[in-house]
Amino acid sequence: MSDLNAKHNRLVWFDIPVADLARATRFYQAVLGIRIEKVETPGGNFAVLDHDHGNGGCLVEEAGAVTDKGILVYMNADGRLRDAVAQVEKHGGRVLQPVHAIGRHGFRAIILDCEGNRIALHSHLDM
């Protein structure tokens, strides 16, 4: 985990449950435009989202743990929000709410990822 933003940010790490790690890795690489590294351990497989300069998270293989209810995680798509949303359906996800303003906090779109998790994509700009 990165210590870079731990002092000021309440979210310091997240795990996104996925049924198919390879499919979810392809989805998030395309939607977020980032590198994701697969890690295999005796305790289970996971894939770490690139987070060299901030807080991060990973995709964790957990059959039956996927949900479209509960906590909503905002993922950074700053400056490329519309491109990120365009990648969602191409990679097996679904757009629940298209890009829309959230007041002075910027813009978001709410999607279901390819595993069925509800995620918000966020940008300060409507791009």
N, CA, C and O of each residue as an XYZ file, in Angstrom:
508
protein
N       0.831     -1.188      0.000
C       0.000      0.000      0.000
C       0.874      1.249      0.000
O       1.962      1.258      0.575
N       0.395      2.278     -0.638
C       1.102      3.549     -0.685
C       0.789      4.362      0.567
O      -0.365      4.436      0.990
N       1.819      4.972      1.161
C       1.615      5.863      2.302
C       1.360      7.292      1.853
O       1.030      8.152      2.669
N       1.511      7.549      0.554
C       1.503      8.904      0.025
C       0.319      9.731      0.504
O       0.509     10.859      0.961
N      -0.894      9.205      0.412
C      -2.078      9.991      0.752
C      -2.808      9.485      1.991
O      -3.911      9.948      2.283
N      -2.225      8.559      2.714
C      -2.910      7.942      3.845
C      -3.296      8.951      4.928
O      -4.338      8.795      5.564
N      -2.488      9.970      5.149
C      -2.771     10.935      6.209
C      -4.040     11.742      5.940
O      -4.785     12.039      6.874
N      -4.298     12.100      4.685
C      -5.393     13.005      4.379
C      -6.600     12.352      3.721
O      -7.660     12.973      3.640
N      -6.469     11.129      3.255
C      -7.579     10.461      2.589
C      -8.111      9.325      3.445
O      -7.334      8.549      4.000
N      -9.401      9.224      3.554
C     -10.012      8.170      4.362
C      -9.960      6.821      3.658
O      -9.891      5.783      4.316
N      -9.992      6.824      2.354
C      -9.874      5.573      1.605
C      -8.395      5.340      1.334
O      -7.772      6.100      0.592
N      -7.831      4.303      1.927
C      -6.409      4.030      1.730
C      -6.184      2.791      0.878
O      -5.088      2.610      0.345
N      -7.179      1.941      0.735
C      -7.064      0.739     -0.091
C      -8.455      0.207     -0.319
O      -9.350      0.441      0.493
N      -8.655     -0.511     -1.422
C      -9.936     -1.166     -1.657
C      -9.701     -2.501     -2.340
O      -8.742     -2.668     -3.093
N     -10.574     -3.436     -2.074
C     -10.623     -4.726     -2.759
C     -11.942     -4.789     -3.507
O     -12.999     -4.561     -2.919
N     -11.892     -5.094     -4.793
C     -13.102     -5.278     -5.585
C     -13.236     -6.779     -5.852
O     -12.370     -7.366     -6.501
N     -14.307     -7.407     -5.360
C     -14.454     -8.841     -5.590
C     -14.819     -9.122     -7.045
O     -15.640     -8.421     -7.637
N     -14.198    -10.155     -7.611
C     -14.474    -10.541     -8.996
C     -14.565    -12.064     -9.083
O     -13.896    -12.779     -8.336
N     -15.384    -12.542     -9.986
C     -15.495    -13.984    -10.210
C     -14.450    -14.462    -11.213
O     -13.946    -15.579    -11.097
N     -14.122    -13.625    -12.196
C     -13.175    -13.984    -13.247
C     -12.071    -12.931    -13.284
O     -12.259    -11.845    -13.834
N     -10.926    -13.254    -12.701
C      -9.848    -12.283    -12.550
C      -9.294    -11.803    -13.885
O      -9.018    -10.613    -14.039
N      -9.129    -12.683    -14.836
C      -8.595    -12.283    -16.147
C      -9.551    -11.315    -16.848
O      -9.119    -10.299    -17.394
N     -10.835    -11.627    -16.832
C     -11.835    -10.760    -17.475
C     -11.878     -9.396    -16.787
O     -11.903     -8.364    -17.456
N     -11.887     -9.389    -15.459
C     -11.942     -8.132    -14.714
C     -10.682     -7.301    -14.941
O     -10.756     -6.075    -15.025
N      -9.537     -7.952    -15.041
C      -8.285     -7.239    -15.305
C      -8.350     -6.542    -16.660
O      -7.973     -5.376    -16.777
N      -8.824     -7.249    -17.680
C      -8.962     -6.632    -19.011
C      -9.931     -5.449    -18.959
O      -9.670     -4.406    -19.558
N     -11.044     -5.611    -18.245
C     -12.053     -4.565    -18.125
C     -11.444     -3.303    -17.508
O     -11.543     -2.224    -18.092
N     -10.821     -3.426    -16.348
C     -10.299     -2.256    -15.654
C      -9.099     -1.633    -16.358
O      -8.915     -0.418    -16.291
N      -8.287     -2.433    -17.026
C      -7.200     -1.859    -17.818
C      -7.766     -0.978    -18.925
O      -7.258      0.116    -19.170
N      -8.815     -1.450    -19.595
C      -9.416     -0.686    -20.692
C     -10.157      0.542    -20.194
O     -10.010      1.625    -20.760
N     -10.953      0.386    -19.140
C     -11.774      1.495    -18.654
C     -10.926      2.568    -17.973
O     -11.122      3.757    -18.227
N      -9.992      2.172    -17.115
C      -9.196      3.150    -16.383
C      -7.922      3.554    -17.113
O      -7.298      4.556    -16.762
N      -7.533      2.787    -18.119
C      -6.329      3.113    -18.874
C      -5.067      3.011    -18.035
O      -4.165      3.839    -18.156
N      -5.005      1.988    -17.178
C      -3.859      1.815    -16.284
C      -3.300      0.404    -16.402
O      -3.911     -0.485    -16.994
N      -2.114      0.229    -15.815
C      -1.476     -1.080    -15.744
C      -2.018     -1.813    -14.518
O      -2.220     -1.212    -13.463
N      -2.251     -3.114    -14.668
C      -2.710     -3.954    -13.558
C      -1.830     -5.196    -13.529
O      -1.628     -5.851    -14.552
N      -1.308     -5.513    -12.345
C      -0.380     -6.631    -12.195
C      -1.044     -7.798    -11.461
O      -1.519     -7.646    -10.336
N      -1.071     -8.960    -12.109
C      -1.641    -10.157    -11.485
C      -0.641    -10.739    -10.493
O       0.554    -10.818    -10.777
N      -1.139    -11.145     -9.329
C      -0.325    -11.746     -8.280
C      -0.953    -13.078     -7.902
O      -2.142    -13.146     -7.589
N      -0.151    -14.133     -7.931
C      -0.641    -15.459     -7.550
C       0.003    -15.844     -6.230
O       1.227    -15.820     -6.102
N      -0.819    -16.202     -5.243
C      -0.332    -16.629     -3.939
C      -1.041    -17.913     -3.538
O      -2.097    -18.224     -4.087
N      -0.488    -18.664     -2.597
C      -1.172    -19.869     -2.127
C      -2.556    -19.568     -1.531
O      -3.448    -20.415     -1.556
N      -2.720    -18.351     -0.996
C      -4.000    -17.971     -0.400
C      -5.037    -17.481     -1.389
O      -6.191    -17.273     -1.013
N      -4.658    -17.290     -2.641
C      -5.594    -16.813     -3.645
C      -4.930    -15.870     -4.625
O      -3.827    -15.378     -4.387
N      -5.603    -15.628     -5.712
C      -5.081    -14.751     -6.758
C      -5.744    -13.388     -6.672
O      -6.913    -13.269     -6.305
N      -4.975    -12.360     -7.016
C      -5.517    -11.011     -7.081
C      -4.720    -10.212     -8.098
O      -3.675    -10.661     -8.569
N      -5.213     -9.032     -8.435
C      -4.547     -8.163     -9.399
C      -4.526     -6.754     -8.826
O      -5.567     -6.205     -8.466
N      -3.334     -6.174     -8.744
C      -3.135     -4.863     -8.123
C      -3.215     -3.770     -9.185
O      -2.517     -3.820    -10.198
N      -4.077     -2.783     -8.941
C      -4.204     -1.637     -9.833
C      -3.027     -0.691     -9.598
O      -2.650     -0.436     -8.454
N      -2.448     -0.170    -10.685
C      -1.317      0.742    -10.588
C      -1.674      1.908     -9.674
O      -2.717      2.541     -9.838
N      -0.794      2.186     -8.706
C      -1.046      3.263     -7.740
C       0.256      3.864     -7.225
O       0.377      4.174     -6.039
N       1.219      4.025     -8.108
C       2.529      4.545     -7.707
C       2.459      5.905     -7.015
O       3.288      6.196     -6.153
N       1.500      6.732     -7.372
C       1.453      8.090     -6.836
C       0.183      8.364     -6.056
O      -0.294      9.499     -6.038
N      -0.377      7.349     -5.412
C      -1.587      7.576     -4.642
C      -2.094      6.302     -4.009
O      -1.412      5.277     -4.006
N      -3.283      6.373     -3.478
C      -3.893      5.222     -2.831
C      -4.345      4.225     -3.887
O      -4.643      4.606     -5.018
N      -4.395      2.972     -3.527
C      -4.694      1.960     -4.519
C      -5.653      0.903     -4.045
O      -6.290      1.014     -2.997
N      -5.733     -0.136     -4.865
C      -6.613     -1.241     -4.560
C      -6.346     -2.387     -5.498
O      -5.444     -2.338     -6.335
N      -7.149     -3.424     -5.343
C      -6.937     -4.589     -6.189
C      -8.245     -5.297     -6.487
O      -9.274     -5.053     -5.858
N      -8.166     -6.176     -7.464
C      -9.251     -7.063     -7.836
C      -8.957     -8.391     -7.147
O      -7.848     -8.914     -7.260
N      -9.936     -8.937     -6.437
C      -9.725    -10.160     -5.671
C     -10.714    -11.220     -6.138
O     -11.923    -10.991     -6.139
N     -10.198    -12.381     -6.534
C     -11.063    -13.484     -6.948
C     -11.824    -14.013     -5.742
O     -11.231    -14.571     -4.819
N     -13.157    -13.832     -5.758
C     -14.023    -14.278     -4.673
C     -15.365    -14.677     -5.257
O     -16.237    -13.826     -5.430
N     -15.544    -15.923     -5.558
C     -16.813    -16.395     -6.113
C     -17.950    -16.075     -5.145
O     -17.844    -16.329     -3.945
N     -19.025    -15.523     -5.668
C     -20.211    -15.245     -4.868
C     -20.176    -13.956     -4.070
O     -21.155    -13.647     -3.391
N     -19.096    -13.189     -4.120
C     -18.989    -11.974     -3.311
C     -19.364    -10.714     -4.075
O     -19.381     -9.632     -3.487
N     -19.660    -10.815     -5.351
C     -19.951     -9.651     -6.186
C     -21.344     -9.126     -5.863
O     -22.274     -9.904     -5.651
N     -21.487     -7.785     -5.827
C     -22.788     -7.185     -5.550
C     -22.909     -5.824     -6.220
O     -21.918     -5.122     -6.419
N     -24.137     -5.468     -6.561
C     -24.388     -4.126     -7.085
C     -25.075     -3.272     -6.014
O     -25.667     -2.238     -6.326
N     -24.996     -3.699     -4.778
C     -25.564     -2.980     -3.635
C     -24.414     -2.566     -2.715
O     -23.283     -3.017     -2.892
N     -24.695     -1.738     -1.765
C     -23.681     -1.395     -0.778
C     -22.807     -0.229     -1.196
O     -23.225      0.636     -1.966
N     -21.596     -0.217     -0.681
C     -20.681      0.904     -0.853
C     -20.419      1.208     -2.331
O     -20.353      0.298     -3.157
N     -20.272      2.481     -2.648
C     -19.986      2.911     -4.009
C     -18.588      3.513     -4.029
O     -18.346      4.547     -3.407
N     -17.677      2.874     -4.735
C     -16.296      3.339     -4.847
C     -16.179      4.226     -6.081
O     -16.648      3.865     -7.161
N     -15.548      5.392     -5.916
C     -15.295      6.303     -7.036
C     -13.892      6.029     -7.555
O     -12.920      6.114     -6.804
N     -13.785      5.701     -8.836
C     -12.500      5.415     -9.453
C     -12.115      6.602    -10.332
O     -12.972      7.206    -10.977
N     -10.844      6.929    -10.355
C     -10.338      8.107    -11.043
C     -10.294      7.898    -12.557
O      -9.579      7.029    -13.057
N     -11.058      8.697    -13.262
C     -11.010      8.750    -14.728
C     -10.814     10.204    -15.150
O     -11.330     10.640    -16.179
N     -10.060     10.945    -14.341
C      -9.905     12.381    -14.532
C      -9.337     12.716    -15.907
O      -8.297     12.196    -16.313
N     -10.044     13.595    -16.614
C      -9.609     14.037    -17.925
C      -9.919     13.069    -19.054
O      -9.642     13.368    -20.216
N     -10.494     11.907    -18.730
C     -10.824     10.931    -19.773
C     -12.123     10.186    -19.433
O     -12.289      9.019    -19.787
N     -13.028     10.868    -18.750
C     -14.261     10.237    -18.285
C     -15.101      9.676    -19.433
O     -15.561      8.537    -19.359
N     -15.303     10.454    -20.481
C     -16.134      9.976    -21.588
C     -15.489      8.785    -22.300
O     -16.194      7.874    -22.733
N     -14.177      8.779    -22.426
C     -13.488      7.633    -23.010
C     -13.648      6.404    -22.114
O     -13.893      5.301    -22.604
N     -13.510      6.598    -20.808
C     -13.677      5.483    -19.866
C     -15.073      4.881    -19.988
O     -15.222      3.659    -20.032
N     -16.085      5.725    -20.042
C     -17.467      5.244    -20.170
C     -17.654      4.512    -21.498
O     -18.371      3.513    -21.561
N     -17.020      5.000    -22.548
C     -17.120      4.342    -23.859
C     -16.527      2.937    -23.830
O     -16.932      2.085    -24.622
N     -15.594      2.683    -22.952
C     -14.964      1.356    -22.858
C     -15.807      0.355    -22.066
O     -15.617     -0.852    -22.210
N     -16.729      0.834    -21.236
C     -17.477     -0.027    -20.316
C     -18.214     -1.146    -21.048
O     -17.959     -2.319    -20.774
N     -19.111     -0.821    -21.959
C     -19.909     -1.851    -22.629
C     -19.074     -2.696    -23.580
O     -19.383     -3.869    -23.790
N     -18.019     -2.120    -24.160
C     -17.128     -2.880    -25.041
C     -16.446     -4.014    -24.297
O     -16.036     -5.003    -24.904
N     -16.322     -3.871    -22.970
C     -15.602     -4.855    -22.169
C     -16.508     -5.580    -21.173
O     -16.041     -6.067    -20.144
N     -17.790     -5.648    -21.479
C     -18.706     -6.485    -20.704
C     -19.400     -5.824    -19.542
O     -20.069     -6.507    -18.766
N     -19.268     -4.510    -19.390
C     -19.950     -3.799    -18.316
C     -21.229     -3.148    -18.824
O     -21.641     -3.359    -19.964
N     -21.843     -2.357    -17.963
C     -23.086     -1.671    -18.327
C     -23.116     -0.296    -17.671
O     -22.768     -0.156    -16.499
N     -23.529      0.711    -18.421
C     -23.646      2.068    -17.882
C     -25.016      2.200    -17.227
O     -26.044      2.059    -17.889
N     -25.025      2.472    -15.917
C     -26.280      2.662    -15.188
C     -26.735      4.109    -15.240
O     -27.921      4.385    -15.419
N     -25.786      5.044    -15.082
C     -26.063      6.472    -15.178
C     -24.965      7.087    -16.032
O     -23.792      6.998    -15.671
N     -25.312      7.709    -17.156
C     -24.280      8.314    -18.002
C     -23.612      9.479    -17.279
O     -24.002      9.841    -16.169
N     -22.615     10.052    -17.913
C     -21.870     11.170    -17.325
C     -22.842     12.270    -16.917
O     -23.690     12.690    -17.704
N     -22.705     12.728    -15.674
C     -23.541     13.816    -15.175
C     -22.776     14.614    -14.118
O     -21.869     14.099    -13.462
N     -23.161     15.872    -13.970
C     -22.516     16.769    -13.013
C     -22.905     16.388    -11.594
O     -24.035     15.974    -11.334
N     -21.948     16.534    -10.675
C     -22.213     16.351     -9.249
C     -21.801     17.630     -8.514
O     -21.020     17.607     -7.562
N     -22.355     18.735     -8.991
C     -22.088     20.041     -8.396
C     -20.632     20.457     -8.550
O     -20.010     20.190     -9.578
N     -20.099     21.102     -7.542
C     -18.719     21.595     -7.581
C     -17.698     20.471     -7.487
O     -16.495     20.720     -7.556
N     -18.169     19.231     -7.329
C     -17.269     18.085     -7.182
C     -16.911     17.437     -8.515
O     -16.174     16.452     -8.544
N     -17.424     17.978     -9.614
C     -17.056     17.464    -10.927
C     -18.150     16.657    -11.587
O     -19.320     17.038    -11.578
N     -17.750     15.531    -12.160
C     -18.657     14.716    -12.961
C     -18.440     13.239    -12.640
O     -17.355     12.826    -12.230
N     -19.494     12.461    -12.835
C     -19.369     11.027    -12.630
C     -20.298     10.288    -13.574
O     -21.231     10.858    -14.139
N     -20.019      9.019    -13.728
C     -20.915      8.069    -14.380
C     -20.938      6.855    -13.466
O     -19.912      6.488    -12.892
N     -22.089      6.236    -13.329
C     -22.179      5.031    -12.508
C     -22.360      3.847    -13.444
O     -23.209      3.851    -14.335
N     -21.532      2.834    -13.212
C     -21.512      1.667    -14.095
C     -21.604      0.377    -13.284
O     -21.400      0.370    -12.070
N     -21.912     -0.697    -13.976
C     -21.682     -2.038    -13.449
C     -20.465     -2.545    -14.181
O     -20.415     -2.493    -15.410
N     -19.469     -3.041    -13.440
C     -18.301     -3.588    -14.114
C     -18.652     -4.947    -14.725
O     -19.790     -5.402    -14.607
N     -17.711     -5.577    -15.357
C     -17.961     -6.844    -16.040
C     -18.285     -7.970    -15.069
O     -18.704     -9.045    -15.499
N     -18.102     -7.750    -13.777
C     -18.385     -8.755    -12.756
C     -19.698     -8.503    -12.034
O     -20.163     -9.357    -11.278
N     -20.311     -7.325    -12.260
C     -21.573     -6.979    -11.609
C     -21.440     -6.024    -10.440
O     -22.427     -5.762     -9.753
N     -20.234     -5.486    -10.189
C     -20.023     -4.505     -9.123
C     -20.433     -3.113     -9.606
O     -20.149     -2.732    -10.741
N     -21.093     -2.369     -8.742
C     -21.470     -0.987     -9.040
C     -20.289     -0.090     -8.679
O     -19.797     -0.128     -7.551
N     -19.829      0.729     -9.653
C     -18.656      1.587     -9.511
C     -18.991      2.961    -10.081
O     -19.724      3.061    -11.065
N     -18.461      4.020     -9.473
C     -18.574      5.357    -10.043
C     -17.243      5.709    -10.700
O     -16.183      5.506    -10.109
N     -17.298      6.229    -11.901
C     -16.126      6.774    -12.575
C     -16.194      8.283    -12.395
O     -17.233      8.886    -12.660
N     -15.091      8.911    -11.944
C     -15.113     10.326    -11.582
C     -14.073     11.131    -12.357
O     -12.990     10.638    -12.674
N     -14.426     12.381    -12.653
C     -13.486     13.323    -13.260
C     -13.859     14.730    -12.801
O     -15.030     15.035    -12.574
N     -12.855     15.569    -12.670
C     -13.123     16.978    -12.367
C     -13.655     17.711    -13.588
O     -14.338     18.728    -13.468
N     -13.333     17.180    -14.776
C     -13.761     17.776    -16.031
C     -14.733     16.856    -16.749
O     -14.693     15.638    -16.576
N     -15.610     17.447    -17.559
C     -16.556     16.667    -18.371
C     -15.875     16.304    -19.680
O     -16.220     16.837    -20.735
N     -14.911     15.398    -19.612
C     -14.151     14.984    -20.807
C     -14.158     13.483    -20.911
O     -13.577     12.926    -21.843
